[in-house]
């Protein structure tokens, strides 16, 4: 049976033509012809029909200021629509797989393989019980599109789905396409570039949209699919809770002064309101289904007891329910459940205190249906609802608090200084001793109501911790129970947060600790000092008591972005791999369960890449079953905007995690041959040295400023957080996102591959070309870590275009260009050569669909790059030219499907 009416080529062709029609109608025929001239000139060079880009240069140089804006808008709109066409093709692949065509990384295939290899039901249950996957949405500013634009694009995507999946008459099809045309026309007239930076509340609502409109419904479907898959091979294997969703949006204070306690409170309140409203709606729907006559079905004991308890709690409401639903016990129960939900945000008593209490009532209904032999009703209507409540609770997504360790240190020092304690004058050991005694003593050390004469920073920190206690009281501990410390370097940085939590009652040892304190290790020194930091904490009386109350689980966050920016791609990946192994071994020796929190970005250089491959490439020692990772920027939209793609993402995560956990059980300590480790220990330091030499070379910062659009990126209003930590111009001070974003715009994706060639060459020089290549090929074939690292570098290399990058290099002073650009291109070319030689492939891209996507996009990105470089080269730009320049950034980001 044909499931679809269209294919990606049809979508691309018709949407591209529609952009042309709208351009001609909304601008002019001449503007359409100008865009066609640029497009054809770019295609001619890419196809080899032209020996150079002179015609394209001439066309770009000849544009008027007004026509420049039209060209930028046309190509940007084209990419936005082509992205929808490719999303639709992904959906086709998923649906075809449901209809019998196997997909790569399929949970179905893994379960079948387990059964074939003798994994019994008990072992499978144990594997599933270990797994908990926690995608954590952040507000990091890595998406260039406005929410208004995203809304219009989602509407167009829905129309494309209708055309593709429904059997329409010719008249119906014309009507749908008319709506698509109207939406594209509206999109053309919509401002693409933000005029103001989004506020933290906007970012929180953006994350909440995906939770409310996609994931909430997808979760029930996903579990149903998982259970159906398991039942094909196994009897009586229950599928436990496998996913939780968390968020930093509205609670991440690190480097963002606009995330106030008021913002966090509003975020928590709105998330609870969304969850409650969702559950009220589901209760109404369920009431329409559970209309069973009480005279025909015996009430289960639990249901009868529950209704009796409700009668005591809400006598008036129960009487009204009995009158409205006589002899319909399920409907009566659901009416009382809606009443308790109504009171969650009400001053009246009787509300559900947490999601578990609400889930308990659903369990009672499930038990009664099961006893009555109504399994089909239970499976179709109640089980998906139960999964939603189990996953989202009354919180929708639990929030993590985060701030920079310097702010905590300052707050502690000033607050205890008022009490006569010279915290600043203490060394690290003395600070640990002081904090430990302060945490363990019963009386508070500081007066939070009257902290004395302290700085604004300290006031903000103390206010946040006071609010922390209030949030847990109001919304429940599960709503906000994690505190992450950026740039952790010492044990005292962790104890400071524990101390401040103790002062407000979030912690009261030895019996109560309602917070996971999470060190974020992102510098080379912090990663290498992880055992020292954790060892001191695990031996510390106060921290050990806190761990005990948290079930001996220690969460450790790893910072991929800053590690890469500090050390370069290859060295950062090796540092993270080795230190993960060391941390995991140490925690196992200390009998502490490690939960790694991977601070990944969307781009390769910030830990991005396919999530399933990343999970499978983790060291076996680290795979405890629990894993947490950040999702941010356009990666959120790409993964979670479409329900079918979102469900596929969850399946891939589960598939990878359960396979990784099984392998870790069989081989707890990964067998990495010494020769592989020796190779990495030669390559990584050499690559780090090359990378740091580049960054530290006099003039490099100036070259970066002149040869990339960093000055534009910094002012794009991408997010509420400032682009740099202190406002100074240096690579160290610049945040990782604009650093990567700027290079990506120039098509020289340096952060994803620079120095990998130097590292490999250092190894080959050390052991010899023939022997070295043999070992490297063996590593690529047999070691998931090395293969994934090289594959990711390969992807960044494939997306790099030196000829386009040369247009930006020409903007730099001649001496800077001659010093840096040839070196960058040389490293790129040698990197391509080595990656191909080691992998044994004849091209950098190993996925045919990705190669097709790049081939489809490149001729259309090229004119935008040339236009952007042209605009950047102008000493003085008009307001109109500035708007066009910013629009080219959006367009290139859409064309590359990546920012930072």
ZAMARGU-4260 file (C-alpha; in steps of 0.2 Angstrom, whole numbers, plus 5000, padded with zeros to 4 digits):
<rodrens>
0) 5000/5000/5000 | 5006/5017/4995 | 5007/5028/5011 | 5012/5044/5003 | 5006/5055/4988
5) 5023/5064/4986 | 5041/5063/4988 | 5055/5076/4993 | 5059/5081/4975 | 5041/5085/4972
10) 5040/5095/4988 | 5057/5104/4984 | 5052/5108/4966 | 5034/5115/4970 | 5039/5124/4985
15) 5054/5132/4976 | 5042/5137/4962 | 5030/5144/4974 | 5044/5155/4982 | 5047/5162/4964
20) 5029/5165/4961 | 5027/5175/4978 | 5043/5184/4974 | 5037/5190/4957 | 5020/5195/4964
25) 5026/5203/4980 | 5041/5212/4973 | 5042/5212/4954 | 5046/5201/4939 | 5063/5210/4938
30) 5067/5205/4956 | 5062/5187/4952 | 5074/5187/4937 | 5088/5194/4947 | 5086/5179/4960
35) 5086/5167/4945 | 5102/5175/4938 | 5110/5172/4955 | 5104/5155/4957 | 5109/5149/4939
40) 5126/5157/4941 | 5129/5147/4957 | 5122/5131/4950 | 5133/5133/4934 | 5149/5134/4944
45) 5144/5120/4956 | 5140/5109/4941 | 5156/5113/4932 | 5148/5123/4918 | 5157/5138/4923
50) 5176/5139/4927 | 5174/5152/4941 | 5162/5162/4951 | 5165/5178/4941 | 5147/5179/4934
55) 5140/5176/4952 | 5151/5190/4959 | 5146/5202/4945 | 5128/5199/4949 | 5130/5201/4968
60) 5141/5217/4965 | 5128/5224/4954 | 5113/5223/4966 | 5105/5239/4972 | 5102/5241/4991
65) 5084/5237/4989 | 5087/5222/4978 | 5100/5215/4991 | 5086/5214/5004 | 5074/5206/4992
70) 5088/5193/4987 | 5092/5189/5005 | 5073/5187/5009 | 5071/5176/4994 | 5084/5163/4998
75) 5080/5163/5016 | 5062/5159/5013 | 5068/5146/5001 | 5078/5137/5014 | 5065/5138/5027
80) 5053/5129/5015 | 5066/5116/5009 | 5069/5112/5028 | 5051/5108/5029 | 5052/5097/5013
85) 5066/5087/5021 | 5057/5085/5038 | 5043/5078/5028 | 5055/5065/5020 | 5060/5060/5037
90) 5042/5057/5042 | 5040/5046/5026 | 5055/5036/5031 | 5047/5033/5049 | 5030/5029/5042
95) 5037/5017/5029 | 5047/5008/5043 | 5030/5006/5053 | 5024/4998/5037 | 5037/4985/5037
100) 5053/4993/5030 | 5067/4992/5044 | 5075/5008/5050 | 5093/5009/5056 | 5093/5010/5075
105) 5077/5002/5077 | 5071/4996/5095 | 5061/4983/5086 | 5077/4975/5078 | 5086/4977/5095
110) 5073/4967/5104 | 5072/4954/5091 | 5091/4952/5092 | 5091/4951/5111 | 5078/4937/5110
115) 5088/4928/5096 | 5104/4929/5107 | 5096/4922/5122 | 5092/4937/5133 | 5078/4931/5144
120) 5064/4941/5151 | 5072/4944/5168 | 5088/4951/5160 | 5077/4962/5149 | 5067/4969/5164
125) 5083/4972/5173 | 5090/4982/5158 | 5074/4992/5156 | 5074/4996/5175 | 5091/5003/5174
130) 5087/5015/5160 | 5082/5033/5163 | 5084/5046/5149 | 5083/5064/5154 | 5083/5077/5139
135) 5086/5094/5146 | 5080/5109/5136 | 5090/5125/5138 | 5087/5142/5133 | 5104/5144/5125
140) 5102/5157/5110 | 5106/5145/5096 | 5090/5148/5085 | 5090/5162/5073 | 5071/5161/5068
145) 5058/5171/5076 | 5043/5162/5085 | 5031/5170/5073 | 5041/5163/5058 | 5041/5146/5066
150) 5023/5147/5069 | 5020/5150/5050 | 5032/5137/5045 | 5023/5124/5056 | 5006/5128/5048
155) 5014/5125/5031 | 5021/5109/5037 | 5004/5103/5042 | 4997/5107/5025 | 5011/5097/5017
160) 5006/5083/5028 | 4989/5084/5022 | 4994/5084/5004 | 5006/5069/5007 | 4995/5058/5018
165) 4977/5061/5014 | 4967/5055/4999 | 4961/5071/4992 | 4950/5076/4978 | 4957/5088/4965
170) 4947/5102/4972 | 4952/5098/4990 | 4970/5097/4984 | 4969/5114/4976 | 4961/5121/4991
175) 4976/5115/5002 | 4989/5122/4990 | 4980/5138/4990 | 4982/5139/5009 | 5000/5135/5007
180) 5002/5149/4995 | 4993/5161/5006 | 5005/5156/5021 | 5020/5158/5010 | 5014/5175/5005
185) 5011/5180/5023 | 5029/5173/5027 | 5036/5184/5014 | 5029/5199/5022 | 5034/5195/5039
190) 5050/5202/5047 | 5063/5188/5048 | 5075/5196/5060 | 5071/5200/5078 | 5070/5218/5083
195) 5072/5215/5101 | 5081/5201/5111 | 5069/5188/5118 | 5066/5189/5136 | 5068/5174/5148
200) 5049/5172/5149 | 5049/5170/5130 | 5062/5157/5130 | 5053/5147/5144 | 5037/5148/5133
205) 5046/5141/5118 | 5052/5126/5128 | 5035/5124/5135 | 5027/5124/5118 | 5036/5108/5113
210) 5032/5099/5129 | 5014/5104/5128 | 5010/5102/5109 | 5021/5088/5104 | 5030/5078/5118
215) 5015/5077/5129 | 5005/5067/5116 | 5020/5058/5109 | 5025/5050/5126 | 5009/5039/5127
220) 5011/5033/5109 | 5030/5029/5111 | 5027/5018/5126 | 5013/5009/5117 | 5025/5006/5103
225) 5039/5000/5115 | 5027/4988/5124 | 5020/4981/5108 | 5038/4978/5102 | 5043/4969/5118
230) 5027/4959/5118 | 5032/4952/5101 | 5047/4942/5109 | 5043/4942/5127 | 5028/4938/5139
235) 5025/4948/5155 | 5039/4960/5153 | 5033/4977/5160 | 5040/4993/5153 | 5045/5005/5167
240) 5047/5023/5167 | 5061/5027/5154 | 5060/5046/5151 | 5059/5062/5161 | 5060/5079/5154
245) 5069/5094/5162 | 5073/5112/5157 | 5084/5126/5161 | 5073/5139/5152 | 5068/5152/5165
250) 5080/5145/5179 | 5098/5146/5171 | 5105/5161/5179 | 5123/5159/5173 | 5128/5174/5164
255) 5110/5180/5162 | 5105/5194/5174 | 5088/5194/5167 | 5083/5177/5175 | 5076/5183/5191
260) 5067/5173/5204 | 5051/5181/5197 | 5055/5173/5180 | 5058/5156/5188 | 5042/5157/5198
265) 5032/5162/5183 | 5039/5147/5173 | 5035/5135/5187 | 5017/5141/5189 | 5014/5141/5170
270) 5021/5123/5168 | 5010/5117/5182 | 4995/5126/5174 | 4999/5118/5157 | 5000/5100/5165
275) 4984/5103/5175 | 4974/5109/5160 | 4981/5094/5150 | 4975/5082/5163 | 4958/5090/5165
280) 4956/5088/5147 | 4961/5070/5147 | 4949/5066/5162 | 4935/5073/5151 | 4939/5063/5137
285) 4941/5047/5148 | 4924/5051/5155 | 4916/5050/5138 | 4924/5032/5136 | 4921/5025/5154
290) 4902/5025/5154 | 4901/5007/5160 | 4885/5004/5170 | 4889/5000/5188 | 4874/4987/5189
295) 4883/4977/5176 | 4901/4978/5183 | 4906/4976/5201 | 4916/4990/5208 | 4933/4985/5213
300) 4937/4986/5231 | 4950/5000/5228 | 4938/5010/5217 | 4924/5008/5230 | 4936/5014/5244
305) 4942/5028/5234 | 4925/5035/5231 | 4921/5033/5249 | 4936/5043/5254 | 4931/5056/5241
310) 4913/5057/5249 | 4921/5062/5265 | 4933/5075/5257 | 4920/5083/5245 | 4903/5078/5250
315) 4894/5091/5240 | 4904/5087/5224 | 4901/5068/5227 | 4883/5071/5228 | 4883/5081/5212
320) 4893/5068/5203 | 4881/5054/5209 | 4866/5064/5203 | 4874/5067/5186 | 4882/5050/5184
325) 4870/5038/5193 | 4877/5020/5193 | 4892/5026/5183 | 4907/5024/5195 | 4921/5028/5183
330) 4913/5044/5178 | 4910/5049/5196 | 4928/5045/5200 | 4934/5056/5185 | 4923/5070/5191
335) 4931/5070/5208 | 4948/5069/5200 | 4944/5085/5190 | 4939/5093/5206 | 4955/5089/5214
340) 4965/5096/5198 | 4954/5112/5199 | 4960/5115/5217 | 4979/5113/5213 | 4979/5132/5208
345) 4966/5136/5221 | 4965/5142/5239 | 4953/5128/5243 | 4960/5112/5251 | 4959/5094/5244
350) 4970/5097/5229 | 4982/5084/5222 | 4999/5087/5232 | 5009/5080/5217 | 5009/5069/5201
355) 5011/5053/5211 | 4994/5056/5220 | 4985/5059/5204 | 4993/5044/5196 | 4987/5034/5211
360) 4969/5038/5206 | 4972/5033/5188 | 4980/5016/5195 | 4964/5013/5204 | 4954/5015/5188
365) 4966/5004/5179 | 4965/4990/5192 | 4946/4990/5192 | 4946/4989/5173 | 4958/4975/5173
370) 4947/4966/5186 | 4932/4968/5175 | 4941/4960/5160 | 4941/4977/5151 | 4960/4976/5145
375) 4957/4984/5128 | 4949/4999/5136 | 4963/5000/5148 | 4977/4998/5135 | 4969/5011/5123
380) 4963/5024/5134 | 4970/5023/5152 | 4988/5017/5149 | 4993/5031/5138 | 4986/5044/5151
385) 4996/5035/5165 | 5012/5036/5155 | 5009/5055/5153 | 5006/5058/5171 | 5021/5047/5176
390) 5032/5057/5164 | 5026/5074/5167 | 5019/5074/5184 | 5011/5091/5189 | 5027/5100/5184
395) 5028/5096/5165 | 5047/5097/5166 | 5058/5099/5181 | 5069/5114/5182 | 5087/5115/5185
400) 5095/5130/5194 | 5112/5135/5188 | 5124/5149/5191 | 5143/5153/5190 | 5153/5147/5205
405) 5161/5164/5208 | 5144/5171/5212 | 5141/5158/5226 | 5159/5161/5233 | 5156/5180/5234
410) 5139/5177/5242 | 5145/5166/5255 | 5160/5177/5259 | 5150/5192/5261 | 5136/5184/5270
415) 5147/5176/5283 | 5158/5191/5283 | 5144/5201/5291 | 5145/5187/5305 | 5164/5190/5308
420) 5170/5175/5297 | 5185/5179/5285 | 5180/5167/5272 | 5190/5176/5259 | 5206/5174/5269
425) 5204/5155/5270 | 5213/5142/5259 | 5203/5128/5251 | 5205/5116/5265 | 5199/5129/5278
430) 5184/5133/5267 | 5179/5115/5266 | 5181/5113/5285 | 5171/5129/5289 | 5157/5124/5277
435) 5156/5107/5283 | 5154/5113/5301 | 5141/5126/5296 | 5130/5113/5286 | 5130/5101/5301
440) 5126/5113/5315 | 5108/5115/5319 | 5107/5134/5320 | 5108/5145/5304 | 5125/5155/5301
445) 5118/5169/5292 | 5102/5180/5294 | 5094/5179/5277 | 5081/5192/5282 | 5094/5205/5287
450) 5110/5200/5278 | 5118/5216/5281 | 5128/5227/5269 | 5131/5216/5255 | 5133/5218/5236
455) 5119/5216/5223 | 5127/5200/5217 | 5125/5193/5235 | 5108/5199/5237 | 5102/5191/5221
460) 5110/5174/5226 | 5103/5174/5244 | 5086/5179/5237 | 5087/5164/5224 | 5090/5152/5238
465) 5076/5159/5249 | 5065/5157/5234 | 5072/5139/5231 | 5064/5134/5247 | 5048/5143/5243
470) 5047/5134/5226 | 5049/5117/5233 | 5035/5121/5246 | 5023/5127/5233 | 5027/5116/5218
475) 5035/5101/5226 | 5053/5095/5227 | 5052/5086/5210 | 5048/5103/5201 | 5065/5110/5205
480) 5078/5099/5213 | 5094/5101/5205 | 5107/5115/5206 | 5121/5115/5193 | 5137/5125/5196
485) 5146/5132/5181 | 5165/5132/5181 | 5167/5121/5196 | 5186/5120/5201 | 5186/5115/5219
490) 5176/5105/5232 | 5171/5121/5241 | 5162/5127/5226 | 5150/5112/5228 | 5149/5114/5247
495) 5145/5132/5245 | 5128/5128/5236 | 5125/5114/5249 | 5128/5127/5263 | 5116/5140/5256
500) 5103/5127/5253 | 5105/5122/5271 | 5103/5140/5277 | 5085/5140/5269 | 5079/5123/5274
505) 5081/5114/5257 | 5094/5104/5266 | 5093/5098/5284 | 5106/5084/5287 | 5107/5070/5291
510) 5088/5067/5287 | 5084/5079/5273 | 5092/5084/5257 | 5080/5090/5243 | 5093/5095/5230
515) 5106/5087/5219 | 5121/5098/5218 | 5129/5096/5201 | 5147/5101/5198 | 5149/5107/5179
520) 5167/5102/5174 | 5171/5111/5158 | 5190/5117/5159 | 5205/5105/5157 | 5210/5108/5175
525) 5193/5104/5182 | 5191/5088/5171 | 5209/5082/5176 | 5205/5087/5195 | 5188/5078/5195
530) 5194/5063/5206 | 5201/5076/5218 | 5185/5086/5219 | 5174/5071/5220 | 5185/5062/5232
535) 5185/5076/5244 | 5166/5077/5243 | 5163/5059/5246 | 5174/5059/5261 | 5166/5074/5268
540) 5154/5071/5282 | 5141/5083/5277 | 5141/5079/5258 | 5141/5060/5262 | 5126/5063/5272
545) 5118/5073/5258 | 5122/5059/5246 | 5114/5046/5257 | 5098/5055/5256 | 5099/5056/5237
550) 5101/5037/5236 | 5120/5038/5233 | 5118/5046/5216 | 5130/5059/5210 | 5126/5069/5195
555) 5141/5076/5186 | 5140/5088/5171 | 5153/5089/5157 | 5154/5105/5147 | 5158/5100/5129
560) 5157/5118/5122 | 5170/5127/5133 | 5181/5112/5133 | 5181/5112/5114 | 5184/5131/5113
565) 5198/5129/5126 | 5207/5114/5119 | 5201/5111/5101 | 5190/5097/5094 | 5202/5081/5095
570) 5210/5085/5112 | 5193/5090/5120 | 5185/5074/5114 | 5199/5064/5121 | 5199/5073/5138
575) 5181/5071/5140 | 5182/5052/5136 | 5196/5048/5147 | 5190/5059/5162 | 5173/5051/5160
580) 5181/5034/5162 | 5191/5040/5177 | 5176/5048/5186 | 5165/5032/5183 | 5179/5021/5190
585) 5181/5032/5205 | 5162/5033/5208 | 5161/5014/5207 | 5175/5011/5219 | 5166/5023/5231
590) 5150/5014/5228 | 5141/5029/5222 | 5130/5028/5206 | 5136/5041/5193 | 5124/5050/5182
595) 5133/5059/5168 | 5125/5075/5162 | 5132/5079/5145 | 5131/5098/5141 | 5130/5095/5122
600) 5126/5109/5109 | 5119/5107/5092 | 5135/5108/5082 | 5148/5095/5080 | 5161/5106/5089
605) 5149/5108/5104 | 5146/5090/5107 | 5132/5088/5094 | 5129/5075/5081 | 5117/5060/5081
610) 5112/5057/5099 | 5111/5038/5097 | 5129/5037/5090 | 5134/5048/5105 | 5126/5037/5118
615) 5134/5021/5110 | 5151/5029/5109 | 5151/5033/5128 | 5164/5022/5138 | 5156/5007/5145
620) 5161/5012/5163 | 5150/5027/5162 | 5134/5018/5156 | 5124/5016/5172 | 5108/5017/5163
625) 5104/5035/5169 | 5109/5048/5157 | 5105/5067/5155 | 5110/5078/5141 | 5105/5096/5135
630) 5094/5100/5120 | 5095/5117/5113 | 5092/5129/5099 | 5086/5123/5082 | 5090/5105/5088
635) 5075/5106/5098 | 5064/5111/5083 | 5072/5098/5072 | 5069/5084/5084 | 5053/5089/5093
640) 5042/5100/5082 | 5035/5085/5072 | 5026/5071/5082 | 5032/5057/5072 | 5050/5063/5072
645) 5049/5066/5090 | 5043/5048/5093 | 5058/5042/5082 | 5070/5052/5092 | 5064/5044/5109
650) 5065/5027/5101 | 5083/5030/5095 | 5088/5036/5112 | 5080/5021/5121 | 5088/5009/5108
655) 5105/5016/5110 | 5104/5017/5129 | 5098/4999/5132 | 5111/4992/5120 | 5124/5002/5128
660) 5118/4996/5145 | 5118/4978/5140 | 5136/4980/5133 | 5142/4988/5150 | 5134/4974/5160
665) 5144/4961/5149 | 5160/4972/5149 | 5160/4984/5164 | 5177/4990/5160 | 5179/4994/5142
670) 5194/4984/5134 | 5203/4998/5125 | 5220/4991/5119 | 5236/5000/5125 | 5241/5004/5107
675) 5225/5014/5105 | 5227/5024/5121 | 5245/5027/5116 | 5240/5034/5099 | 5227/5046/5107
680) 5240/5051/5120 | 5251/5057/5106 | 5238/5064/5095 | 5228/5074/5108 | 5242/5084/5116
685) 5249/5088/5098 | 5232/5094/5092 | 5229/5104/5108 | 5246/5113/5105 | 5242/5117/5087
690) 5225/5123/5092 | 5231/5134/5106 | 5246/5141/5096 | 5233/5147/5083 | 5222/5156/5096
695) 5237/5163/5105 | 5246/5169/5090 | 5247/5188/5090 | 5234/5195/5078 | 5222/5180/5078
700) 5208/5189/5087 | 5209/5203/5075 | 5208/5191/5060 | 5193/5182/5068 | 5185/5199/5070
705) 5188/5204/5052 | 5185/5188/5043 | 5169/5182/5052 | 5153/5191/5055 | 5155/5190/5074
710) 5151/5208/5076 | 5134/5205/5068 | 5131/5188/5077 | 5134/5196/5094 | 5120/5209/5091
715) 5107/5197/5083 | 5095/5196/5098 | 5096/5177/5097 | 5093/5175/5116 | 5091/5184/5132
720) 5109/5180/5138 | 5123/5191/5133 | 5135/5185/5120 | 5150/5187/5130 | 5154/5185/5149
725) 5162/5202/5152 | 5160/5211/5136 | 5178/5211/5132 | 5184/5205/5115 | 5194/5189/5117
730) 5192/5171/5112 | 5192/5166/5131 | 5178/5178/5135 | 5167/5174/5120 | 5154/5161/5123
735) 5155/5145/5113 | 5139/5148/5104 | 5144/5164/5094 | 5162/5157/5092 | 5155/5142/5083
740) 5141/5152/5074 | 5153/5165/5067 | 5164/5152/5059 | 5149/5142/5052 | 5143/5157/5043
745) 5159/5159/5034 | 5158/5140/5029 | 5175/5137/5037 | 5169/5126/5052 | 5186/5127/5061
750) 5179/5122/5078 | 5174/5105/5071 | 5190/5099/5064 | 5205/5111/5067 | 5221/5103/5073
755) 5214/5085/5070 | 5227/5083/5056 | 5241/5090/5066 | 5237/5077/5080 | 5236/5063/5068
760) 5252/5068/5059 | 5261/5069/5076 | 5256/5051/5079 | 5262/5045/5061 | 5278/5054/5063
765) 5281/5045/5080 | 5277/5027/5074 | 5279/5028/5055 | 5266/5030/5042 | 5263/5012/5038
770) 5261/5005/5056 | 5252/5021/5061 | 5239/5020/5048 | 5236/5002/5052 | 5233/5006/5070
775) 5221/5021/5066 | 5211/5010/5054 | 5209/4997/5067 | 5204/5010/5079 | 5191/5017/5067
780) 5184/4999/5063 | 5183/4993/5081 | 5182/5008/5093 | 5165/5017/5094 | 5173/5032/5102
785) 5186/5035/5089 | 5174/5031/5074 | 5161/5043/5081 | 5175/5057/5084 | 5181/5054/5066
790) 5164/5053/5058 | 5159/5070/5067 | 5175/5078/5061 | 5171/5071/5044 | 5154/5080/5044
795) 5161/5096/5049 | 5175/5095/5035 | 5161/5090/5022 | 5151/5106/5027 | 5167/5117/5025
800) 5169/5127/5009 | 5187/5135/5007 | 5182/5144/4992 | 5168/5153/5001 | 5178/5155/5016
805) 5191/5164/5005 | 5178/5178/5002 | 5178/5182/5021 | 5197/5180/5023 | 5199/5194/5009
810) 5190/5205/5021 | 5205/5204/5034 | 5220/5215/5033 | 5232/5208/5020 | 5246/5203/5033
815) 5233/5194/5044 | 5225/5185/5029 | 5242/5179/5023 | 5247/5173/5041 | 5231/5164/5045
820) 5221/5158/5030 | 5233/5147/5021 | 5237/5138/5038 | 5218/5135/5041 | 5216/5129/5023
825) 5231/5118/5024 | 5224/5110/5040 | 5208/5107/5032 | 5215/5099/5016 | 5226/5087/5026
830) 5211/5083/5038 | 5201/5078/5023 | 5215/5067/5016 | 5218/5059/5033 | 5200/5056/5037
835) 5197/5047/5020 | 5213/5037/5022 | 5208/5031/5039 | 5190/5027/5036 | 5193/5019/5019
840) 5179/5029/5011 | 5180/5039/4995 | 5170/5053/5001 | 5168/5063/5018 | 5149/5060/5020
845) 5143/5042/5024 | 5125/5046/5022 | 5117/5047/5005 | 5103/5058/5011 | 5115/5070/5019
850) 5125/5071/5003 | 5109/5075/4993 | 5104/5088/5005 | 5121/5097/5004 | 5120/5096/4985
855) 5103/5103/4985 | 5107/5118/4997 | 5125/5123/4992 | 5121/5132/4976 | 5108/5143/4986
860) 5119/5146/5001 | 5133/5153/4990 | 5124/5169/4984 | 5120/5173/5002 | 5138/5171/5007
865) 5144/5182/4994 | 5131/5195/4998 | 5135/5194/5016 | 5154/5196/5013 | 5150/5210/5002
870) 5140/5219/5015 | 5153/5215/5029 | 5166/5224/5018 | 5158/5240/5018 | 5165/5253/5030
875) 5149/5262/5032 | 5132/5253/5031 | 5115/5261/5030 | 5101/5255/5041 | 5093/5245/5026
880) 5110/5237/5023 | 5112/5232/5041 | 5095/5224/5041 | 5100/5214/5025 | 5116/5209/5033
885) 5107/5202/5048 | 5094/5193/5036 | 5109/5185/5027 | 5114/5177/5044 | 5097/5170/5046
890) 5097/5164/5028 | 5114/5155/5030 | 5109/5148/5046 | 5093/5140/5038 | 5103/5134/5023
895) 5117/5126/5034 | 5103/5120/5046 | 5115/5126/5060 | 5120/5141/5070 | 5131/5136/5085
</rodrens>
